[in-house]
Amino acid sequence: MRFIDPHIHMASRTTDDYERMKAAGIVAVIEPAFWMGQPRTNVGSFIDYLSSIVGWERFRASQFGIRHYCTIGLNSKEANNEALAEAVIDILPRYLSKEGVVAVGEIGYDDQTALEDKYYRAQLQLAREFEMLVMVHTPHRDKKAGTVRSMDVALEMGMAPGRVVIDHNNEETVRDVLDRGFWAAFTLYPHTKMGNERMVEIVRQYGSERIFIDSSADWGVSDPLAVPKTARLMLERGIAAKDVEATCYGNALAAYGQSGQMLESHWLADDNVDQRTLFEGNSVLRGQTPRVGAVPEGEQAVGALAFK
Amino acid sequence: MTPEQVLQQWLDRRLDPAAGAWLRECAAGLAEGGSERELYRAVSLVARKLGKAPLALDGEALALAEQARPGWDPSRWSVDQAARVLLLLAAARDGDVFARRLEQLCVTADVDELVAFYRGLPLYPDPPRHRLRAAEGLRSNMSVVFEAVAHHNPYPAEQLPEEAWNQMVLKALFVGSALDPIVGLDRRANPTLARMLGDYAHERWAASRPVSPELWRCIGPFASGRLLADLGRVLETGTAPERAAGVLALRSCPDPEARRLLDRHPGWRDAVAAQGVDWKSAPQFH
């Protein structure tokens, strides 16, 4: 079984992670632009960050045989610095059409302030102008109301629900999201978001239509193998293989594939045109050749089980 | 024809009518003083609008390129690269404006864009002005970006000062890039580079790591003393490709000692001559 992790912040992860992900069957990742932990103080920091997720990180992933896509946007936390936010909105158009950019995101609400609302709307407007999909980050606090509001505003701004992914769902939000025709993504993140066992029960209850999972692994305690591990648990708990395949691979591809930037042929066909620039097995230029090497026993077991 | 006209002609032939019209409209708008936002947008949309197929130029087209800009080698260019360079050229003829816009575009470029911008270096107005930009490309850790400057590109040999040139050749070896595609490799060889490469070979030997046979190409013409001794060592103990490279290097060396060294290894000397081995084929010699 192949996996896609449609929300993971690889810029915060190590080469060990890339090797383990590859070994566990992850073929593609989507890296949403987000908050780096340390607040940025000027637009130059954003320029370098966004350049790195369309450039260096994409290249780095390719060295490990993983296809890397990204979303471009101003995250909700930093939308609260108005002078900075204005400058960032001005430079976003320079990134939205870059190679491998599948959506505007992750955008939405954090504290649900007026400024967050202003820049969420401004970016939905950009998505309309550039004919792009949107990845919505739903808030940790006041989650249910914030999720409903995110969808209301997206519709108000003229987005079709089928072109919007609502991320970080839980048991309380999933029904609304599915009923209104949006994609429902679930984040398997220790402590603050979904746990694997809960995820199994959601798929058991709601099936696999328009539902998919991600790790949102970043600089916090998080697990870049959350998708394959959860797939394994689903299989062990009797979820049908087709539902596991849909929630851990197919649906994310169907959702973000609408961008035209993310195609299954990118990782299935060895002779893809992008080989020209990215996939010739060239070394990351440090004098060593990265490749998928020995993987710890435990991790191999994850992959082996998931592949059955 | 100017390179810009040549690019336009090739793209007209390669693109379907809708894509061709989009490109022509963008280029015309930019030529008539389009805004920077329009330039950035058009350049980044190129891959989505036109695709990334190879330009697939034939001999006639390559001859046209040589006429338009001596030394220009677009044989490996793709549609998106040609279109991006065309848009750049259409947008600004003035050296100042061109350089500022190129700089801005590079700041927010993705990998494919960087490759296109660096491959276009030989076509830009006011060539010396882009030396720092070329050096920046050579500093990249992305092999494809490095090679967009270093390989099949006449710009480095024409414009880079010796220090930057030497660093480029050394870095190519360091990162496992071939030397043969570097334009002007033999013409720009120099004693300092030969010394640096000799030191690098010793570093590799000390670490029991392989040494690229191509390294000896830039050493041969300046080999004497210690460097000749190194070539002697290659002929004594090297792999077959290394020994072939050693023979080629010694043949290019004016020092009389080089001939004596060759004569001490008549088997290798004659096999290399009999098989017509050159620098391109030496790495495959066996």
Boltz contact constraints between the chains, C-beta under 6 A:
constraints:
  - contact:
      token1: [A, 51]
      token2: [B, 108]
      max_distance: 6.0
  - contact:
      token1: [A, 54]
      token2: [B, 110]
      max_distance: 6.0
  - contact:
      token1: [A, 55]
      token2: [B, 110]
      max_distance: 6.0
  - contact:
      token1: [A, 55]
      token2: [B, 111]
      max_distance: 6.0
  - contact:
      token1: [A, 59]
      token2: [B, 111]
      max_distance: 6.0
  - contact:
      token1: [A, 59]
      token2: [B, 142]
      max_distance: 6.0
  - contact:
      token1: [A, 94]
      token2: [B, 40]
      max_distance: 6.0
  - contact:
      token1: [A, 94]
      token2: [B, 108]
      max_distance: 6.0
  - contact:
      token1: [A, 97]
      token2: [B, 44]
      max_distance: 6.0
  - contact:
      token1: [A, 97]
      token2: [B, 45]
      max_distance: 6.0
  - contact:
      token1: [A, 98]
      token2: [B, 44]
      max_distance: 6.0
  - contact:
      token1: [A, 98]
      token2: [B, 110]
      max_distance: 6.0
  - contact:
      token1: [A, 99]
      token2: [B, 47]
      max_distance: 6.0
  - contact:
      token1: [A, 99]
      token2: [B, 110]
      max_distance: 6.0
  - contact:
      token1: [A, 99]
      token2: [B, 112]
      max_distance: 6.0
  - contact:
      token1: [A, 273]
      token2: [B, 52]
      max_distance: 6.0
  - contact:
      token1: [A, 277]
      token2: [B, 111]
      max_distance: 6.0
  - contact:
      token1: [A, 277]
      token2: [B, 112]
      max_distance: 6.0
  - contact:
      token1: [A, 277]
      token2: [B, 115]
      max_distance: 6.0
  - contact:
      token1: [A, 277]
      token2: [B, 144]
      max_distance: 6.0
  - contact:
      token1: [A, 282]
      token2: [B, 143]
      max_distance: 6.0
  - contact:
      token1: [A, 283]
      token2: [B, 176]
      max_distance: 6.0
  - contact:
      token1: [A, 285]
      token2: [B, 141]
      max_distance: 6.0
  - contact:
      token1: [A, 285]
      token2: [B, 143]
      max_distance: 6.0
  - contact:
      token1: [A, 285]
      token2: [B, 175]
      max_distance: 6.0
  - contact:
      token1: [A, 287]
      token2: [B, 174]
      max_distance: 6.0
